[in-house]
Amino acid sequence: MDLTHKIISDYSFYLKIERAMSPNTVEAYTSDVESFLSSSGLEPSQVTSGDILDYLASCESLSKRSQSRLLSSLRSFFDWLVLEGDRKDNPCDAVDSPKLGRYLPEVLSVEEVSAIMDSVDVSTWNGKRDRAILEVLYGCGLRVSEAAGLKISELFLDEGFVRVVGKGDKERIVPIGEMAVAALRNYLAARPEPASRQYDDILFLNKFGKGISRVSLFNMVKKQAMVAGIAKEISPHTFRHSFATHLIENGADLRVVQEMLGHESILTTEIYTHIDSSTWQRAVLEHHPRG
């Protein structure tokens, strides 16, 4: 193992153990750092602010949000090097983050959601699985990793809720509607035998009897949107956005939506559901004693 690979390995260990970051976040941060070091051909101790700026300029095809995340990854890495005593400064300190506008995610209408659900061929076991996945993504507002990782033991269909393990291994209870419950029951009745005992409790299986991957889930959603004739650029996360938006539009309390989505801050939920000012104004005036 050369010096750079050892440094990356140690940094990954630091993120996992000392920072207690999720595996997905650790992978994203280390991948960003590896790409930068590979592209620059420099040892971490040699990197300057100019090298960071040149690299960001070479990534101009990335969105501002992606560039900002990339800079955050590099800033974290060089902060760690300073902490370890391997550098005296962080070259990212002299680099400004790209200015981000308000992020307004793509949202499906209720009719578009129904069109996608209805387009699934449920005559096969994997069709029943895909319909159940879509119902859970929309009906519970799950992240793609949460849906892929759902366990049978976390379903309480008779009681009408699922237990979800989200970011940072934090658990939350999410209500589940009748249509999602029906789709899950149909899938469970047709679910194939798992490849081995380690997959006995994994809810959504692939054709090999192993847990379905996030990539496969993403591809399924894209394909089903095309089948339904939906022209919007969507992903599994689009169903989460749509879930939150439709709840707010129908009068759900923002704090309740925050809890169901598993957000640390209600400000995240606010941005997530992109409620316009007229909605807020109407809600305030309806409830204010002198409205």
Protein Blocks (a to p, Z undefined) as FASTA:
>chain_A
ZZklmmmmmmmmmmmmmnopafklmmmmmmmmmmmmmmnopafklpcfklmmmmmmmmmm
pcfklmmmmmmmmmmmmmmmmmnopafbdfklmpccddddddddddddfklmmmmmmmpc
ckbfklmmmmmmmmmmmmnopafklmmmpcfklpcfknopacdddehhiacdddddfklm
mmmmmmmmmoccdfblklmmpmbdcfkopacdfklmmmmmmmmmmmnopabdcdfklmmm
mmmmmmmmnopafklmmmmnopablklmmmmnopafklmmmmmmmmpmkZZ
